[in-house]
Amino acid sequence: MALRFYIETYGCQMNVADTELMGGILDRGGHVRVEEPGEADVLIVNTCAIRDHAEQRVIGRIGELNRHKLERANVRLGVAGCVAKELGQELLDRASYVDFVVGPDSYRHLPEILDRVGDGDRVVYDRFNRSEGYEDLEPLRLERFAAWITIMRGCDKFCSYCIVPFTRGREKCRSLEGIVAEVCRAVEGGAKEVTLLGQNVNSYRDAGRDFPELLEAVAAVEGLARLRFTTSHPWDFTERLVEVIASHDNVMKHVHLPVQSGSDRILARMRREHTAAWYRERIDMLRRAVPDCALSTDIIVGFPGETEADFRATYELMEDVRYNSAYVFLYSPRPHTPAAELTEGRVPRAVAVERLEALNGLQRAIGASYLMAKVGGTEEVLVQGPARRGEGRLTGWTEHRETVVFPGGSAMVGRILPVEIEALAGITLHGRPTRAVPDGRPVLEIPVLAG
């Protein structure tokens, strides 16, 4: 029997890609995706366990979704993703309204799971599968013009704070040919931009071929206008990779390179493999080859043992590197990780919050200066669709993944247009399209709306 399914996604781009994968599996099984939980027979919450706050948030959301089961007896509720793998049977024990739990290596079993749930079973599929790469499965994409493509799953780094190896398992890479074929299908389906995803894309290997080789092969796909990748690890960020970024126009000049801390002592406790000096050398190497490359990073504050001197080292690194954007988080102990056992030198929450606010304040100032420098210039914008607020306005992304809002109509959606930047509001650029697109075709003149 065809079921209507709704998937709600939390966490990183890997989870977005997994939601599309689950959607493709269910779609091929004859089921139908809907946009609202009140329309669905099956509700799935695709979860993130990277921080305790994220985990608690999704557990709370699962409880909220239970109201649909109370209102309609035929509704079934499931939990997918990293929290599903972390808690497994415990989720069913703690929440009687959860019908099934499915981990990241078990999505292929979703049709079978729904059949069993329909027969009245409560089901857990949460085992690791070293051979499961979902190589032959096509996702049901959530965006028409941008495609998220997973090139590898899991991670072998085992940073001391990170739960990923325990929820997503060890590294396993897809074939280069399979990835390129999926990119070709995505482009044929209308995608202008592709993002290659992995917990550490730089460690990609397939039959002796590495990530720079994969990046070159994907960049050569006819019709692909923009190519991105995330996330990178500094230890595997090579000169050859930088050469590929610099030499291909459709590889976006935007790199996310997490540093986590500017202190060598804390980096060693985190088991990050690199030092602050090594990291700075990677940044210098990239900026010599690609001077206009945008940079973003992840940083953890309040890691066990972090002193004021350690924090100052991180602050000074941020001042020196001057990221376009940064994601700064309070340290969150996670089950199974070595850092969770570090009891000495725990940083009081008030101190950690103060450090968090200091780094965020610094980054806001640096980020605003980058964005203000774009006012008065022109940016190439991939038009995604209607803006959330303001009738007659569209939104899109620059090469550096900044958001731009401008007046326009539906004929512009899916195109890459030059937009003259006129103002900055918060972290959003505002502008108007110029008279012509890069290939010379005219763009209709559109009046600027008030407000």
C-alpha positions in Angstrom: 0.0 0.0 0.0 1.3 3.4 -0.9 2.1 5.6 2.1 2.6 9.3 2.4 5.9 10.0 4.2 7.4 13.1 5.8 11.1 13.4 6.7 12.3 16.2 9.0 16.1 16.8 8.9 18.5 18.0 11.6 22.3 18.4 11.5 24.8 18.7 8.7 24.7 18.4 5.0 25.4 14.7 5.3 22.0 14.4 6.9 20.4 16.4 4.1 21.9 13.9 1.6 20.7 11.0 3.7 17.1 12.4 3.8 17.2 12.6 0.0 18.5 9.0 -0.1 15.7 7.8 2.2 13.2 9.7 0.0 14.5 8.0 -3.1 14.3 4.5 -1.5 10.7 5.2 -0.4 9.7 6.8 -3.7 10.9 3.7 -5.6 8.8 1.6 -3.2 5.7 3.5 -4.4 5.4 5.8 -1.5 4.8 9.6 -1.8 6.7 12.4 -0.1 4.6 15.2 1.5 5.6 18.6 2.8 3.7 18.7 6.1 3.6 16.2 9.0 -0.1 16.5 9.2 -0.4 15.0 5.7 1.8 12.0 6.4 1.2 8.3 7.3 4.9 7.9 8.2 6.9 10.5 10.0 10.7 10.2 10.1 13.0 12.4 12.1 16.6 12.3 10.7 18.8 13.1 13.6 22.1 14.6 14.6 24.1 13.5 17.7 27.2 15.6 17.2 26.4 17.7 20.3 24.2 17.0 23.3 22.0 20.1 22.6 21.3 18.8 19.1 20.4 15.4 20.4 18.0 16.8 23.1 16.4 19.1 20.5 15.5 16.2 18.2 14.3 14.0 21.1 12.0 16.8 22.1 10.8 17.1 18.5 10.0 13.4 18.4 7.7 13.9 21.4 6.0 16.8 19.7 5.3 14.7 16.5 3.6 12.1 18.7 0.5 14.3 18.6 -0.1 13.2 15.0 -0.2 9.6 16.2 -2.7 10.6 18.9 -4.9 12.4 16.3 -4.7 9.6 13.6 -4.3 6.0 14.7 -2.7 4.9 11.4 0.4 7.2 11.7 3.8 5.7 12.3 6.8 7.5 13.8 10.4 6.6 13.2 13.9 7.9 14.1 16.8 7.8 11.6 20.4 9.0 11.6 23.0 9.4 14.3 20.8 9.5 17.4 19.1 6.3 16.1 22.5 4.6 15.9 23.6 5.9 19.2 20.5 4.9 21.2 19.0 2.1 19.2 16.7 -0.1 21.3 16.9 2.4 24.1 14.8 4.8 22.0 12.0 2.3 21.8 12.3 1.6 25.5 12.2 5.3 26.4 9.5 6.4 24.0 6.5 4.0 23.5 5.2 6.1 20.6 8.3 5.5 18.5 7.6 2.6 16.0 11.0 2.1 14.4 14.7 3.1 14.6 17.0 3.0 11.6 20.7 3.8 11.6 22.8 5.4 8.8 23.8 2.0 7.3 20.3 0.5 7.2 18.2 2.9 5.0 17.9 0.3 2.3 15.7 -1.7 4.6 13.1 1.1 5.0 10.4 -0.6 2.8 10.8 -3.9 4.8 10.7 -1.8 8.1 7.4 -0.1 7.1 5.9 -3.5 6.2 6.8 -4.9 9.6 5.6 -1.8 11.4 2.3 -2.1 9.5 2.0 -5.6 10.9 2.3 -4.1 14.4 6.0 -4.7 15.1 8.4 -2.2 16.6 11.7 -2.4 14.7 15.3 -1.5 15.2 17.8 -1.6 12.3 21.0 0.0 13.6 24.0 -2.3 12.7 27.1 -1.0 10.9 27.5 -2.5 7.3 31.1 -2.1 6.0 29.9 -2.9 2.4 26.9 -0.4 2.3 27.7 2.6 0.2 24.3 3.0 -1.4 26.1 3.0 -4.7 23.1 1.9 -6.8 20.4 4.1 -5.2 19.2 7.4 -6.6 18.1 10.1 -4.1 14.9 12.1 -4.3 16.4 15.6 -4.3 15.0 18.3 -2.2 16.5 21.1 -4.3 16.2 21.4 -8.0 19.3 23.4 -8.8 21.8 22.2 -6.1 22.7 18.6 -5.5 24.3 17.1 -2.3 26.3 14.0 -3.3 27.9 11.8 -0.6 31.3 10.4 -1.8 32.2 8.5 1.4 30.7 7.6 4.7 32.1 7.3 8.2 35.5 8.6 9.6 38.8 7.1 10.7 40.2 10.1 12.4 38.8 9.4 15.9 39.2 12.9 17.3 38.8 12.6 21.0 35.6 14.7 21.2 33.8 13.3 18.1 30.9 10.7 18.1 30.9 10.3 14.3 33.0 7.1 14.2 30.6 5.5 16.7 27.4 6.6 14.9 28.5 6.4 11.2 31.3 3.9 11.5 34.7 3.6 9.7 35.5 5.3 6.4 34.2 3.7 3.2 34.4 5.3 -0.2 32.2 5.1 -3.2 33.7 4.4 -6.6 34.9 7.4 -8.6 32.9 6.2 -11.7 29.7 5.9 -9.6 30.1 9.4 -8.2 30.8 11.0 -11.6 27.7 9.1 -13.0 25.5 10.5 -10.2 26.8 14.0 -10.9 26.0 13.6 -14.6 22.4 12.5 -13.7 22.1 15.5 -11.3 23.2 17.9 -14.0 20.9 16.4 -16.5 18.1 16.8 -14.0 18.8 20.5 -13.8 21.4 20.9 -11.0 23.8 23.8 -11.6 25.7 23.2 -8.4 27.0 20.0 -6.8 28.5 19.6 -3.3 30.6 16.5 -2.7 30.1 15.4 0.9 32.1 13.3 3.4 33.1 13.5 7.0 36.6 14.1 5.7 36.5 14.3 1.9 40.3 14.7 1.7 40.9 11.1 2.7 38.8 9.8 -0.2 40.5 6.8 -1.9 39.2 4.5 -4.7 41.6 2.0 -6.3 44.6 4.2 -5.7 42.8 7.4 -6.9 42.6 10.2 -4.4 40.3 13.2 -3.8 42.1 15.7 -6.1 41.6 13.1 -8.9 37.9 12.8 -8.1 37.5 16.6 -7.9 39.1 16.9 -11.4 36.9 14.2 -12.8 33.7 15.8 -11.5 34.8 19.3 -12.6 35.0 17.9 -16.1 31.3 17.0 -16.2 29.7 18.9 -19.0 27.2 21.5 -17.9 28.3 21.6 -14.2 28.6 25.3 -13.4 29.6 25.1 -9.7 31.4 22.4 -7.7 31.9 22.5 -3.9 33.1 20.0 -1.3 33.0 19.6 2.5 34.3 18.8 5.0 38.1 18.9 4.8 40.7 17.9 7.5 43.9 20.0 7.7 46.2 17.0 7.8 45.0 15.8 4.4 44.8 19.2 2.8 47.4 18.9 0.1 49.2 21.1 -2.4 47.8 19.0 -5.2 44.2 19.7 -3.9 45.0 23.4 -3.9 46.3 23.2 -7.5 43.0 21.6 -8.6 40.9 24.3 -6.8 43.0 27.0 -8.5 43.0 25.6 -12.0 39.3 24.9 -12.5 36.9 27.8 -12.9 33.9 25.7 -11.8 35.4 24.6 -8.5 34.2 27.3 -6.1 36.8 29.3 -4.3 35.3 28.6 -0.9 36.9 26.1 1.5 35.6 24.9 4.9 38.7 23.9 6.9 37.9 23.2 10.6 40.7 24.1 13.0 38.8 23.4 16.3 41.5 25.2 18.4 44.5 27.5 18.0 46.4 25.9 20.9 48.8 23.0 20.2 48.2 21.6 23.7 44.4 21.4 23.1 44.8 20.1 19.6 46.9 17.3 21.0 44.2 16.5 23.6 41.6 16.6 20.8 43.8 14.1 18.7 43.5 16.4 15.7 46.9 15.3 14.2 47.9 18.8 13.1 49.4 21.8 15.0 48.4 25.4 14.7 51.5 26.1 12.7 50.7 23.3 10.2 47.2 24.7 9.9 48.4 28.2 9.2 50.8 26.8 6.5 47.8 25.2 4.8 46.0 28.5 4.8 49.0 30.3 3.5 49.4 27.7 0.7 45.8 28.1 -0.3 45.8 31.9 -0.3 49.0 32.1 -2.4 47.4 30.0 -5.1 43.8 31.3 -4.7 44.0 34.8 -3.2 40.2 35.4 -3.3 39.3 32.1 -1.7 36.7 32.4 1.0 37.4 30.5 4.2 35.1 29.1 6.9 36.0 26.9 10.0 34.7 25.1 13.1 35.9 25.9 16.6 35.2 24.3 19.9 35.6 26.4 23.1 35.7 25.1 26.6 37.4 21.8 25.8 38.6 20.0 29.0 41.9 21.6 30.1 41.5 24.8 28.0 43.2 27.6 29.9 43.0 31.3 29.2 46.3 31.1 27.3 44.9 28.3 25.1 41.8 30.4 24.4 43.9 33.4 23.6 45.8 31.3 21.0 42.5 30.5 19.3 41.4 34.1 19.4 44.7 35.2 17.9 44.4 32.6 15.1 41.0 33.8 14.2 42.3 37.4 14.2 45.2 36.4 11.9 43.3 34.1 9.5 40.2 36.3 9.2 37.6 33.8 8.2 34.6 34.8 6.1 32.5 32.7 8.5 33.0 30.5 11.5 30.9 28.0 13.5 31.8 28.3 17.1 30.5 25.7 19.6 30.7 25.0 23.3 32.4 21.7 24.0 29.7 19.0 24.5 30.7 15.6 26.0 29.5 12.7 23.9 29.1 9.1 24.8 31.9 6.6 23.9 34.4 9.4 23.2 37.8 9.6 25.0 37.2 13.3 25.8 34.1 12.4 27.8 36.4 10.7 30.3 38.6 13.8 30.8 37.6 15.0 34.3 40.5 17.3 35.1 40.5 20.8 34.0 36.8 21.0 33.0 36.0 24.6 32.1 33.1 26.2 34.1 30.2 26.8 31.8 30.1 30.5 32.5 33.7 30.8 31.4 33.1 28.8 28.3 30.1 30.9 27.4 32.1 34.1 27.8 34.8 32.7 25.5 32.1 31.7 23.0 30.7 35.2 22.9 34.1 36.7 22.5 34.9 34.6 19.4 31.5 35.1 17.9 31.8 38.9 18.5 35.2 38.8 16.7 33.8 36.8 13.8 30.8 39.0 13.4 33.1 42.0 12.9 35.4 40.2 10.5 32.5 38.7 8.5 30.7 42.1 8.3 33.8 43.7 6.8 34.0 41.0 4.1 30.4 41.5 3.2 30.5 45.3 3.3 33.4 45.1 0.8 31.0 43.5 -1.7 28.5 46.5 -1.6 28.9 48.4 -4.8 30.3 45.4 -6.7 28.7 42.7 -8.8 28.3 39.0 -7.7 27.4 36.0 -9.8 24.3 34.5 -8.1 22.8 31.1 -8.5 19.1 31.9 -8.2 17.4 29.3 -5.8 13.8 30.6 -5.7 11.5 33.0 -3.9 12.9 34.8 -0.8 11.2 34.0 2.4 10.0 37.6 2.9 9.0 40.2 0.3 6.7 39.4 -2.6 8.5 39.7 -5.9 11.9 38.9 -4.4 14.3 36.1 -5.1 17.2 34.6 -3.2 20.4 32.9 -4.3 24.0 32.1 -3.5 27.3 33.8 -4.5 30.4 31.8 -5.3 31.4 32.2 -1.7 28.0 30.9 -0.6 26.7 34.2 0.7 23.0 34.8 0.5 21.7 37.6 -1.8 18.1 38.8 -2.0 17.0 40.8 -5.1 13.8 41.6 -7.1 12.9 39.2 -9.8 10.5 36.7 -11.3 10.2 33.0 -11.8 12.0 33.1 -15.2 15.3 33.8 -13.3 15.1 30.8 -11.0 17.8 28.2 -11.7 20.0 30.7 -13.6 23.4 32.2 -12.6 22.9 36.0 -12.9 25.1 39.0 -12.2 23.6 41.0 -9.4 24.8 44.4 -8.4 25.1 44.5 -4.6 23.5 47.6 -3.1 23.2 47.0 0.6 23.9 44.7 3.5 21.3 43.7 6.2 22.7 41.4 8.9 24.5 38.8 6.9 22.3 39.0 3.8 23.3 41.0 0.7 20.7 42.9 -1.2 20.9 44.1 -4.8 19.4 44.1 -8.2 20.1 42.0 -11.4 22.1 43.8 -14.1 20.7 44.1 -17.6 22.5 41.1 -19.1 23.5 37.6 -18.0 27.0 36.3 -18.9 26.0 34.7 -22.2 24.6 38.0 -23.4 20.9 37.1 -23.2 18.8 40.0 -21.9 17.2 40.0 -18.5 13.8 41.8 -18.1 14.0 45.1 -16.4 12.4 44.8 -12.9 11.5 47.7 -10.7 13.1 47.7 -7.2 10.4 47.1 -4.6 10.1 49.4 -1.6 11.0 48.1 1.8 
